[in-house]
């Protein structure tokens, strides 16, 4: 019998046991209530508790068993695992029926289970982050056993071409030794991200202010969905736009002013990436600004301030924590963008402060290192995990700084309003 069929049979059997538990639990609770005894919950609540005690343990055991087997690489037939889970479901059904009695608070028990499930859902993001970190650290440590960590962090030359020859014991055949200086990659990443933010934050914030404070309802109804359409366009389309349209325009404008610009330059993907990110900032900032109480606006206007002064001195300071959060979300989106950079900025690691030259980013090099017919044990392939680990640390640091800034601003704003 195939695994899919066994899983389908397990699901059907568990559903049948759940239905049996529901009707038996409600019938028993109704009989006890009809006998004149005071019940702490309704019959349906006892029925749902019986369902939870039946299906809950079986699902947990099957999920944990499958995860442990996958983690340890053990080979235990799926039929045995799911059969044991059904046996636990039958035991849970018996325990659930025993708990259907007048002195048992079924409603409170269900609420405790719900709180536990919600807490587990909240912990998923934490465990996912830890899982990502663990999966990256192991391979990154292998890379740092081959290459010096300090040279990787401070090196200014990225030339991994000889890494495969070195891995095969033929390092002298490739000329110069492989060099893994990540500074050019991170410089390109921050350069393109900075250009994108210089485009996205002013335009997105001003668009949010207009739509929330000045735009008529009919204009807002049309403009906001149209603006948010930009977020749904595939990044490869933005890449075409940056490479075919924006980059030649930048070259022409630079030539008009006597400057030399490459067709693969950092300015084109930065501008197009900023256009792509505008909906993230404008939509979130619009929601935050709309959440500012109207009483604050009316009080400011009653004191003689103009509408512009009210927006500048009351609305924006009140909504600033949310605006900062939206901007940081946009920064994270820009740091992880790959396709636009590949198509418009190129793939050459170039340490320069001139946005008219070609350069590349960390994510582009990660993709290049992990694609193609390459040996996984080579330093170039493992460098992708080292780059990912450093980028993870940088993003986490930005989030921590933003949390501190938001808390300090809220404390200051709270003190000023006392």
Beta strands, then each sheet from edge to edge (+ up, - down):
strand 1: 158-159
strand 2: 179-180
sheet 1: 1+ 2-
end
